């Protein structure tokens, strides 16, 4: 045995010192990195640009604000590690190969200029005719659940995102995140309301909707907490639930964003409203309020409404969730888990003290108790003074309603709605059964699209991401004012032996030159002859984003890759009369 292998007390102490200093150095370096990176974000040009839109009604809190430090809606560290580290996956948005009759751009063009119900028929036909090409083949519910919850999106470090806080005249405080393209161009703004327990600090099942709406379209996006979310409950003295309160909040925010005195209104070209699950209930009520709260010119403030698996009949759906049995007990556990971090005065409702608060006899009978207590409290705290305090008008048939459930039933007045309403849902949705909700709606201005694969709008797991994103964009663009887009392109000179057929080539990979690139490199590959490749670059300043920071972060690079897969097309020899063999990379942007 070598002398060096003998672990004497002196050697052990020496090694402990060395390892201790190494661990200390690593931890110290990490703390310094986090500290200075957070300070850099706080003073970055992108952040300063967004904070320029702050007003008395719309706050852009910094990292030291109470709104930034108090985030009870975040999952525990172990759950965050499991979903956002261990299982995390980044959807590239790379399109699958489609036959000529099933190309998503072909079907998207069919939506343009059509009324909502006709669009619904076209989309349902698309899902049926092209099912084998659209579907990914993933059908297991547990895989859908895990993958939709583990989509990678760094909300905290995304330079194009910023916290916002709305202070409503009735005293409500509503938090969200706004995503702006970084320029002063007038664009459509999407108001996106999260689902049950949803918080803008850490929303998960709705991430794909945000990514498709902001990263792959010309739109800006405002994400708003759900009124059942932990952050909302912690900031407000009363619990809230359902479309009545959220619909009024949505309408008030629409008024603010269309008020010429509001700085943000200067970059709002049109408003659309989108809601997921329970958030969809308030979006549907806002579509009714939109008819009775016109702007100064007598025009509607919101162009269209879109629901992803929305709750339509609240009472029916709540009763479904509160049914005794294993399903109701599962909903009970999930509800307690999502609200476990709250420390509010009404401890009987929001306590996580299992031993004292659990009604074990009821649990042995598989009867949900927590949600029933929650519903009882919401009913008791309901007030019909909210419309008056927010300066909003109700439909005539709804005025004077005093109970919670009366206020939630706005459907007798829904014949007054003429704005387009698009609803996407799953046939196998166990949380919001489509037959008992959107399946009951049938009007010319309403489209209901039923996706056979998936569970509660896990759409990008069962279907091609690019196709879903393209249909979503086409539906929203077609229901708003005509958007003027300008074309840009990059010319590619082909070698004499290379195929000049545009459809033979695809964008395969991206090439980044460090963290301070002025352009993005694209690698194009021939479908049939993979050894044939083309390297081309696109200057970042010619795309539909304004990059104000000197360095590109990982979220920005991932965002750009998704945008290019969705928006950059390979086209043929357009009007070039020369004999040169050329292709073009072509895209559109807001002028």
N, C-alpha and C positions, 0 to 999 in steps of 0.2 A: 504493500500500500504506500502510495506517495505521501510525503509529509504534508503537502498542500491539501490532501483530502481529509485530514484529521480535523474535526470541528472542535477546536479548543474554545474555552470561554471567551478568550480575546478575539478570536476570529468571528464568533457568533455576534459579539457586541459590535465589532467593526461592520459586519454585514448589515446588522439592524440599523446602524447609523446611515450607511449608504442607501439602503432601501427606503429608510424613513425620509431622507432628504429628497430622494427621487419622487416618492409619492407626494411629498409636500410641494415640490416644484411643479409637478403636473397639476395638482389642485390649484395652486396659486396662479399658474398660467391660464387655467380654465376660467377662474374667477375674473382675472384681468381681461381675458378675451370677451367674456359675456358683458362685463361692465362697459368696456370701450365700444363694443359693437352696438350695444343698446344706445349709448350716447351718440354714436355715429348715425344710427337710424333716426334718432330724435331730431337731429339737425341736418339730415340729408336734404338735398334739393327737392326730391320727390315728396318728402313729408312736408316741407315748407310750402310747396305748391298747394297741397291739399288743405293745409290749415288756413290758407288764404280765403277759404269759403266759410269760415266760422262766423256765426251770428249769435244773437241773443237766444234764438230758438233752436239753432243747430250748433252743438258744441263739438269740437274736435279735441278731445282730452289728450294730454301728453302722457308719457309713461309714469309720471309721478302722481297723476290724478287718482282720486278715490275710485273712479270708474275703471281705471286700469289695474289698480291693486286689488280690488275686491272682485274676485271671479269665482263665486261658489259653484258655478255650473260646470267647472272642469272636472273631468274624471280623475280618480285617484291615480297616483304615479304608476302603479302596477298595471292598471287597465290601459293607460296611455302607452306604456311600453309594449304591451301585448298587441294593441291594435295599430299603433303608429310607428313602431320599430320592428317588432318581430314579423308581423303580417303585412306591413305597409307595402303598397304597390303603386306605381306611377302609371296612370293611363296615358299612353303616348298619343292616342287619337289617330294612329295610323290606320287608314281605311283598308278594309278587306277588298278582295277582288270580286267585282260584280259583273254579271253578264249584261249585254247591252240593254235588255228590257228591264233590268232591275237596278240600274245605276241610280243611287239616291238623288243625284242632281237632276235627273230626268223627272222623278216623282216630285221633287221639291218645286220644279218649275210648274207642275200641274196645280200646285196650291195657290200660285200667285193670281190675285184678282178674284178669287172665289169666296163665297160666303162661308161662314163657319161650318154649317151643317154639310155643305158640299166637301169642304176640306176633310171633315170627319170621314165621309164615305171614301174619299181618295186614300186616306191613311189606312183605314181598315182594309181596303183592297190591297194596298202595298204590303201590309203584314201577312195577308193571306197568299197572294200570288208569289211573293218572293221570300217566303218563310225559310226555305232551306238555305238561302244565301244570307239572310239577315240574322238568323239565330246562331248563337255561339255553341249550342249543344250543352250548355250548363243548365241543369234542371233541378239539382238538389237544393232544397230550401236552406239547409245549414251553410252551404257554400255561398249562396246568394247573400245570406245575412252577414257572414264574416267579411266577404269581399266588399260589400257596400259600406261597411263600417270601417274599413281599413284603407280607403283611398288616401293617398299621400297628398297633403296640401298644408304647407307651413303658413298658417294664418298669422302667426306672430311676426314673422320675418319677411313677409311678402311686401315689397316696396310699394306696390300699387294699391294696398289695402290700408285703411285707417279706421280706428274706432270713431263712432259718432254717437251723440246722445241728444235725443229730442226731449225738450221740456214742454209738456202739453198744458194748456190753460186750466185743466181740471186738477192739476197737480201730479198727474202721471209722469213717470220718467221712463223713457223707452230707449234701450241701447241697441246698437247695431254696428255694422262695418260697411263702409262705402268703398267701392272699387272704381277708380277713375283712370281713363286712358292716358292721363298726363298732359292733355292739351286743352285749349279753350274752345274747341269746336262744339257746335250744338249737335248732340247725339240723343237718341232715345235713351231713357233711363228706366231700368226695370226695378220696381219695388218688389223684393222677394221676401215673403213671410215664412219663417221656419215652422216645422211641425211641432208636435207635442213635446214639451220640455226643451224645445230648441233654444240654444243660446249662441249668439254670434261669436262668443269666445272659443267655442269648440264644437261646431256643428259637424256631423259626420254623414248620416244618410243623405243629406241634401247637397253634399259637396259636388257631386257630378253635375247638378243643375247649375250651381254657381259657375263652375269651370266652363260649361258649355255656353252659358249666357254671357260671361264676361270675356273669357280668354279666346273664344272662337267666333265672336260676333262683333259688330261695330258698337255695341251697347255699353253704357256704364251701368253699374248694378249697386243697389242699396239693399243689404241684407239686414232684416229686423228680427229681434228676439220674438219668440212666442210668449204670450202672456202667462203661460203655465211654466215657463222656464225658471230655473233657480235664480238667475241674475235679476229677472224682472220681479220675482216675488221678494227678493231681498231688498230691492230699491223702492218698492211701493207698499203702502200700508194695507192694501186689500188684494185678495186673490181675484183673478179674473179668468174666464174661460169662455171660449166660443166666439162665434161670428159677430155678435152684437157689439161687444167692446172693441174687438180687434178691427172690425169693419169701420167703426167710427174713428179709431186711431189711424187706420190706413187712409181714410178720406181726409182727415185733418192734415196728414203729412203731404198728401197730394196737393192740398190747397197751399201749403207752405212752399212746396217745390215749384208751383206755378205762379207764385207771387213775385212780380217784377222787382220788388224791394229786397228779395232774398238773393244773396250772392250766388247760391247754387243754381237758381233758376236761369242764370245767364248761359249755362251750358246744357240746359234741358231742352231738347227739340221735341220730345213727345214722352208721355208716360205710359207704361204698361205695368200690369200688376200680376205677380205670380205667387202661388202659395202651394205648400206641400202639406198633405194630410190635414191635421187640425188647422194649420195656417190657411188652408184652402177655404175653410168655412168663412173666415173673415174676408177673404178675397171675393167670394161670391156675394156676401152682403155689401161689400164696397161697390160691386157692379150695380147694385140697386141704388145705393146712395149717390152714385155717380149721375143718376138721372135727375136728382133733386138738389144738387149742389153745384150748379154751373158757374163758370167764371164770369167776369165782368162783361164779356161779349156774348153771353148766353150759350157758350160752347161747353161740351163735356171736358173734364180735366184729364180723364184717363181714356186711352184709345182702346185697349183690349184687356182681357182677363184670362188667366191660364191656371188651371188646377192640376197638380200631380196627385192622384189618388186622394182627392179632397173629401172631407166629411161634408155631406150634404144635409142629412137629417140628424142633427146632433143628439136628440133624445133617443132615437132608435139605436144609434151607434154606442152611446154611453151604456144603455141597457145591455147591449150585446157584450161589451167589455166587462160588465159587472155580473155576468151570469156565473152562478156557482159551478165549480169544476176546476180542473187543472189549468185550463186556458185563463180563466179569471184570476186564478191564484198566481199564474205567471205574470199577468199584467200588474197585479198587486206588488209582487217583488220588484219588478222593473220600476214602478212608480216610486217606491220607497228608496230604491237605489239612486235614482236620478235626483232626489231631493234630500239625500242624506246629509249633505254639507251645510244645510241651512240651520241657522240658530235664531229663530224668530220667536216673538212672544207667544204665538199660538202653538205651544209645544204639543198639545194634544193632536194636532194635525201633522206637524212637520218634524216630529222627533224621530230619531233613529235609535231610541232606547228599546231594544227588542224585548227585554225581560218585562218591562213595565207596560209597554204600549200594546203588545200583541194580545189580541183576544183569541187565546188558544182554542177555545171550544168552537168558535166560528171557523177558525183555520182548519180544525179537524173535519169540519163539515164542508171544507173547500169553498167557503164564502168570503169574498173580498170585503174587507172592513175599511182599510185606509182610504180608498177612493170614494167610498160612500160618505165617509166623514168629510172628505174634501168637497164633494158635491154639495153636501148640506151647508157647509160654510159659505161656498160660493153663492148659493141660493139666498142665504140670509143676508149677505153683504151687498146684494144687487141693488142698484139705484138707477132709476130712469132719468136722472138729471144730467147724465153725461152728454147727450146731444146739445143741450142748451149751453153747458159750460164750454163746449168746443165750438159753438157757433155754427152747428150743422142742422140741416133739416131732415126729418124723417118722412117716409111716404105717409100719406094721409091715413091709411088703414092701420099704421103702426103707432100713431100718436096716442098717448095715454095708457099704453101698456105698462103695467106695474110689476109683474112677476118676471123672474129670470127666464122661465121656459116660454112665456108669451113673447118675450123680446127675441128669443132665438128663432122663433118660427116666422121667418120673413117671406116664406114661399107664396102665401096668398097674394102678395103684392108683386111677385116676380114677373107678372105679365107686362109690367112697365119697363122692363129691361130690354134695350135694343142694341146694346154694345155687343160685339162678338165675344163669346165665351168658349174656350177650348178646354176639354178635360181629357187627360190621359190616365188610364187606370189598368190594373191587372185583373184578369178574370178570376185568379186564385188568391185574391187578397183576403187574408183572414182577419186583419185588423180593421179595415174599412171595406166591408163587402160591397162590391160595385153594384150588385143587384139591388141592394137596399139604399144605395146612395145615388151616385151619378146615373145609374141605369134607369132611374125613374124620371130623368129629365128628357124632354123631347120638344124642342122648339127650333125654329129656323135659325136663330142666332146662337144656338148651342150645338157644339160637336162633342160627342163622346167616343173616344178611341179606346178599344179594349185590346190590351196586349196579352196574348195567350201564355207567354212565358214570363215568369217572375212572381215576386211576392211583395206587395206594398211598394210598388215603384222601384224595384231593383233593376231598372231598365238596362243600364250599361253592362250588367252581368249576363243577361240573357240575350242581348242583341248587340250588333256591331255599334261601337261608340260613335264612329263618324256618321253613320246613317241617322242615328237618333239625333245627334247634334244638328245635322243639316235640316232635318224635318222641323225641329224646334225653332231654328232661326227663320226658316221660310214662313212658318205659321205666324210668328210675331211680326216680321217685316211686312207681310202682306196685309196685316190688319191695322197698320199705322199709316201716317202720311207718307207719300212717295219719297223714298230716300234717294238722294243724288249721290252717286258714288263715282269716283274717278279711277280709271284703270292705270296700272303701271306694269312694266315688264322688264325682263332681262333676256337678252338674246344669247342663244347658245349656238356656236359654230360646231358642226359635226364633222368628224372624220369621214372620209369618202366611203369607208367600209361599214359605217354605222347606219343603223335603221333610222329613217326619218319619220316613222309613224309615231304620232304622239302617244297613242294608247299602249305602245310597246314599252314605254318607260315608266318608272315609278320613283318617287322620292324615297330613298331607303334609309339614309343616315344623316346625321348632322355633325359638323366639324366646328369646334369652338377654339378660337385663338386666345386662350387665357381668360381672365375675368374682366378685361377692358377691351372687348372687341368693338370694332366699328361696323362689322358686318357678320353675317352668319354663313357658314359654309354648308352647302348641300351636296350630298353624294347621290347621284341618279344612277339607277341600275336597270339594265334591260331585263324584261320579264323572262324571256326565253333563253337568253345568253347572259347569265349572271356575270361572266368575266368581262363583259362590256360595261364600263362605268364612265361617268362624266362628273367632274368636279366643277361646281359653280358657286358663286357668292351672291348674296343679296345685301345691300347696305341697310343697316337697321333703321336709319332715318327715313327710309322710303316705305316703311311698314305702317300699320295703323295704330302704333303706340308711340308715345313720346318718352324716351328714356332720359331722365334728368340726372340720375346718379352716374358717377364715373365708372363704377363697377357693376357688372351684372351678377345678381345672386342666382342661386340654384332655382328658386321658384320662378324667376323671370325666364331663365333658359327653358325650363319645362313648359312654361306658358307659351313661349315663342314657338317651340316645336309643335305643340298642339295647334296653334294658330296656323302655322304653315301647312301642316297636314290637311287642315280643313279648307284653307283659302287659296293656296298657291296651286295653280293648274299648269299642266304641261300641254301646250297647244302647238299646232302646226304652223306651216309657212303662211302666215296671215295674208298680207298684201305685198309681200316681197316678190318683185318681178325678176329678180336675179336667179341665176342657176345654183346659187349656193345652197348647201344642205343645212338647214337651220331648224331649231326648235326655239320655243319661247317659254319662259317661266312668267306666268301672268297672275295678277291679283288685283283686288280692289281695296280702296280705302276711302274714308270720309274726307272730302276736300276741305 
